Amino acid sequence: MKKKFKETLFWRVIRNKYFIVCFAFFLIILFLDENNLFVIRSLKRDVAELNYTIDTMRQGIRQDSLQAERLKYNLDSIERYGRENYFMKRENEDVFVVSRESKK
């Protein structure tokens, strides 16, 4: 007598044509499609980096706006800004510019 193959629930599900079609569909969507799982992950990472860049730019805009307000009305701030950024000086005053060289 032949031994009959004992069909388990697992093999019945695997051999089901609907399961095979759904499994193939999910494989195509997850790995082979134009917008697959890896593309979505990289796009999310890019969005996070861009949001971080937006936040840092907004902080810079805020700081520049405060600096502009200070420079608009305060003469001491204008003098300090000119001294720091354009190396301006008063009469009978010497300015020494010290720069640090990077080690190679």
FENBELVEN-V356061 format. One record per residue. RES is the residue in three letters. OMEGA is omega in whole degrees, -180 to 180 (* if undefined). NEAR is the number of other C-alpha atoms within 8 Angstrom. Layout:
res & omega & near
RES & OMEGA & NEAR
RES & OMEGA & NEAR
//
This chain:
res & omega & near
MET & 178 & 2
LYS & 174 & 3
LYS & 179 & 4
LYS & 180 & 4
PHE & -180 & 4
LYS & -178 & 4
GLU & 180 & 6
THR & 180 & 6
LEU & 180 & 6
PHE & -178 & 6
TRP & 177 & 8
ARG & 179 & 9
VAL & -179 & 8
ILE & -177 & 8
ARG & 180 & 8
ASN & -176 & 8
LYS & 179 & 6
TYR & 177 & 6
PHE & -179 & 10
ILE & 180 & 10
VAL & 179 & 8
CYS & 180 & 8
PHE & 178 & 8
ALA & 178 & 8
PHE & 180 & 8
PHE & 176 & 8
LEU & 180 & 9
ILE & -179 & 9
ILE & -174 & 10
LEU & -171 & 9
PHE & -171 & 9
LEU & -177 & 8
ASP & 178 & 8
GLU & 178 & 5
ASN & -176 & 8
ASN & -176 & 11
LEU & -178 & 8
PHE & 178 & 8
VAL & 179 & 9
ILE & 180 & 9
ARG & 180 & 8
SER & 177 & 8
LEU & 177 & 8
LYS & 178 & 8
ARG & 178 & 8
ASP & 178 & 8
VAL & 179 & 8
ALA & 178 & 8
GLU & 179 & 8
LEU & 176 & 8
ASN & 177 & 8
TYR & 179 & 8
THR & 178 & 8
ILE & 180 & 8
ASP & 180 & 8
THR & 178 & 8
MET & 178 & 8
ARG & 176 & 8
GLN & 178 & 8
GLY & 178 & 8
ILE & 178 & 8
ARG & -180 & 8
GLN & 179 & 8
ASP & 178 & 8
SER & 177 & 8
LEU & 179 & 8
GLN & 179 & 8
ALA & 177 & 8
GLU & 179 & 8
ARG & -178 & 10
LEU & -177 & 10
LYS & -171 & 7
TYR & -173 & 6
ASN & -178 & 8
LEU & 178 & 7
ASP & 178 & 6
SER & 178 & 9
ILE & 180 & 11
GLU & -179 & 8
ARG & 179 & 8
TYR & 178 & 9
GLY & 179 & 10
ARG & -176 & 10
GLU & -171 & 8
ASN & -177 & 6
TYR & 177 & 7
PHE & 177 & 8
MET & -179 & 7
LYS & 175 & 8
ARG & 176 & 5
GLU & 180 & 4
ASN & 179 & 4
GLU & 178 & 6
ASP & 179 & 5
VAL & 177 & 6
PHE & 179 & 4
VAL & -180 & 4
VAL & 177 & 4
SER & 179 & 4
ARG & 178 & 4
GLU & 179 & 4
SER & 179 & 4
LYS & 179 & 3
LYS & * & 2
//
